[in-house]
Amino acid sequence: MAKKNQDGYLSAKEARRISRENRRITNRMEKQRKRKNVPESEYLTKMRDPNNAVEFDNLHTYFFTDAGTVRSVDGVSFDVPIGKTVGVVGESGCGKSVTSLSLMQLLQRPQGQIVEGEIRLNLGDKACDVTKTPNEVMQRFRGNYVSMIFQEPMTALNPVFRIGAQIDEVIELHDTANRSKAQIRERTIELLKMVGIANSEGVYSMFPHELSGGMRQRVVIAMALACDPRIIIADEPTTALDVTIQAQILDLLRQLKNRTNASIMFITHDLGVIAEMADYVVVMYAGRVVEKGTAEDIFHHPAHPYTIGLMNSKPVVGKKVDALYSIPGKVPNPVNMPNYCYFRDRCEMCVGQCDGAYPPEAAISDTHKVSCYRYAGGKGGD
């Protein structure tokens, strides 16, 4: 743990010590990851439930920074069933995007590393543990099995290449149909039409800077759908779109899911979108899952104080209030997390046991689970 002086600053000596320790840890992990000719037996695994597309099991993803180790994802466990949409909600910095990047093996390395846990990916006839899968094998899985709609189209697209060339490259690298260049171009134009771009042939020849933010977002969505993946990670896919186009994109994702029986991991801050799209909901706070269940469980019977706070902070049509509710306090420092419930210092519903260690997961029903002492031992909340 980083030692800080009374003003909260690291000394140069302490910063050097942390940097050396980080290099030692990350070099060991990178050496393991960059091995060649890794036997298949090392990363093949079995799904706990064959009806799941992905199973996150006690996932820990850390960033080794010069200020200390940031526990971005700190023991996350949830499933994404085949053909279902799982909504992941929580405030900025809670670990939603890092969880999805861990599944794609697109963490900023060497600082970002999966240090513990499993991510079991269902390939149909077999399953693999993504945390142990070599880079060259993972390259084949991206696009065909799992793809991602990135949050920010301004940085997801390369400004020096034309739109058509960027989508063509995705199909050429990942598609297994061995299409000719003419067929790849035809598929790209078809994808641009699919996401609602009317002048698809014209856009094919344009550069990203010639398109609006919403149009760029559609192009990023087209890239993610290029190879008909089984799992789509949608990281705030409608952020840059107005509400009418947002509805069209959500319909498009829903149609694709139904047509190919794909699964969607939908990451967003918008509770309205989650209520409309998701079959299951996972609520994250400070790198941990605090509550998970069906959409009905979470929206009609929220149990964790954080989830209740989120529900209370959204405006209600027809209800006039002087000010919207906001959760008091602030998120704990990710470099120095407390050894008790991470939400305790902001919680307005604490019980006596909250002074103890981090609460274990309690089952309210077969589908509804929460990490809160108000439900410890299967008892209901106050």
C-alpha positions, 0 to 999 in steps of 0.5 A: 500500500502506498504511504503518503505524508500528512498532506496526502502526497507521495514522496519521490522515494515512495513513488520510485518504490511503487514504480519498481514493484509495479514493473516487477508484477506486470513484467511477470504477468506480461511474460506469461501472457506473451508465451507462444504455442500455448497448449489448448488445455491451458485455456479450455474450460467448462461452462457452469451452465451451458445456457450462458454465453459468458460467465464472469467468476470472481473477476479482479482487474487492477491497474498498477499506477505510480500512485498505487494499485487501482482495483477497478474490478474487485471480485465481479461475478455475473452471467450473460445468458444466451439470447438475453440482454444484461444491463450493467448500470452504475456511476462513472468509474465503477468498473463497467467498461473495464469489465467489458474490456477484460472480456475483450482482452483490450485492457491498457497493458502492461498497467492494466492486468487481470490478476484473479478470476475467470471469464468463461466464454461459450464457443458452442462446442467448447468453452475457453477462459478468456483470462488465460487465452493467448493473444493470437487465439483471442484475435480469432474470437473478437468479431466472430464471437464477441464484439464491442460498440465503443463508447466514444466514436470520436476516438474509436474511428481512425481519422486518416482512413476512410469509413469504408476501409475501416469496416472492410478491414474488420470483415477481412480480418475476422469474417470466416466466409472468405469473401472477395473484395467486391463482396466485402464492399457490398457487405459494408454498404449493407451494414451502413444501410442497416444502421440507418445511413441513407447515403451509404455509398457516399459515406463509404468514401468519406473520412470520419471528420466529414460525419456528425457525431451521431453518424460516427456512432452508427458507423461504430455500431456497423463495425461491431455488427459486421461478423454477426457476433454471438455476444455484443458489448454495447458500451453507451451505444446511444450516447451521441444520438438524439432520442428518435435515433436512439430508439431506432438503434435500440430496435436494431440491436433488439432485431439483431439479437432476435435474428441471430440469438445473440446476447447483449451486455448493455452498459449505460447510465440511462435507467430508462434504456435499461428498463426497455432493453434488459432482461437482467440487470447488474448494479455495480458500485466501486468495482463490485456488484452490489445487486443483480436480478431480473429487470422486474426485481431491480426496478420494482423491488430494489434492495441495495441502498445504492440501487434505491438511491439511483431509482430515487434520483431519476425524474418521474413524469407528472411528479413535481419536486423542488430538487432531485434526490442525490446520494450524499458523500463520494466514492472511496479512493480506488487506490485505498479501498476500505475493508468494510462495505464500500457504500457505508460512508454514503448509506442512509440505511445502515444497520449494526453489522455494517461496521464489519467486513464487506457484506457477503452476497445474500439471495432474496429470491432465486434470481435476486441477489444483493450484497448488504447486511440488511439482507444478511441471513435471508432477512428482508430490509427495514 
